[in-house]
Amino acid sequence: MLIPTALALGGAAPGPIDLPGDTLFPESVSTLPNGSAFVGSVSGGVLRVSLVSGTVDRFIAPGSFESGSIYGVLADRRSGILWVCSNDFRDRGIRIDGAAAGSRLIGFDLRSGQGRIALPLPGAKSVCNDIAIDRHGAVYITDTSGPRIYRWREGEAALSLWFTDSLLESPRGGGLDGLAFAADRNLYVNNYRSGALFRIAIRSDGSAGPVVKLRTSRPLEKPDGMRSLGGQRLALAEGGGRISAVTISGDSATVEPLADAVVEPTGLSTFHQQIWFVSGQLSRLFGGPSVPANAPVLPFRLSPVRYHH
């Protein structure tokens, strides 16, 4: 079913695209070269958005294939799979009909939206957060509940613990969030709670090598979703209110702001030299010391910001 937006349709890339409903709480977005964008919802399900026409349709219904609250989403053209991080937040008041208990990495067919594979995360408190795929097609995910990164390779029956190290953990515990590969083929991961950015080397056999905490040119404020901008540059959503470009050189990272005063950005992806991002406003959903859980939300949108190569 197509959901109309407030945009005039046309051949040129639109400006911000309105997303339907006041309970969407989008956490992540993934784009394809044809301009299709997939937006996951903490309230369940995935929207498909055309960045060319501005149309929006429901690609995956809430509870489909026993999916729950959706955090990370990543569309993989090579395998034809849309990967999503599905979580069970019923203890926080989010109930989705048909959703299974626990946290899982789920793969949906990228054409039909039918469920193809479900891979549970170990542990009752695990939280599948973000997703990255290496050049061989292996899928990596962060577990926000602890300093753990899991991996799945085609043909395997389950996720395996690929890397864990107490260095990745925030002083308050957990916090792992966005992850992405750069041109050096190493894996970069951030911690939303501590603001830290790390590089994990990958050996020739695919195993994890040493981890290094990078020196950033300024402190990162609630770093969240990351995507490659090519070379040693990463796009970064900072939940504190910025969309940034991060350029990595050795053990240092230069952080360049691309957009300021953004309301709680959580996820982003790229299309035609633009970064498209969502503002999850998750503090309004889960509450906090300064934001009551029933506070009104701003309209949810998928918004662009231009970047230079």
Salt bridges, closest charged atoms under 4 A:
ASP18 OD1 - ARG301 NE 2.79
ASP57 OD2 - ARG48 NH2 3.06
GLU66 OE1 - ARG104 NH1 3.81
ASP76 OD1 - ARG78 NE 3.65
ASP88 OD1 - ARG90 NE 2.75
ASP109 OD2 - ARG116 NH1 3.31
ASP143 OD2 - ARG148 NE 3.16
GLU156 OE2 - ARG153 NE 3.34
GLU238 OE2 - ARG218 NH2 2.62
ASP251 OD1 - ARG199 NH2 2.64
GLU256 OE1 - ARG233 NH2 3.61
GLU256 OE2 - HIS308 ND1 3.90
ASP260 OD1 - ARG242 NE 3.22
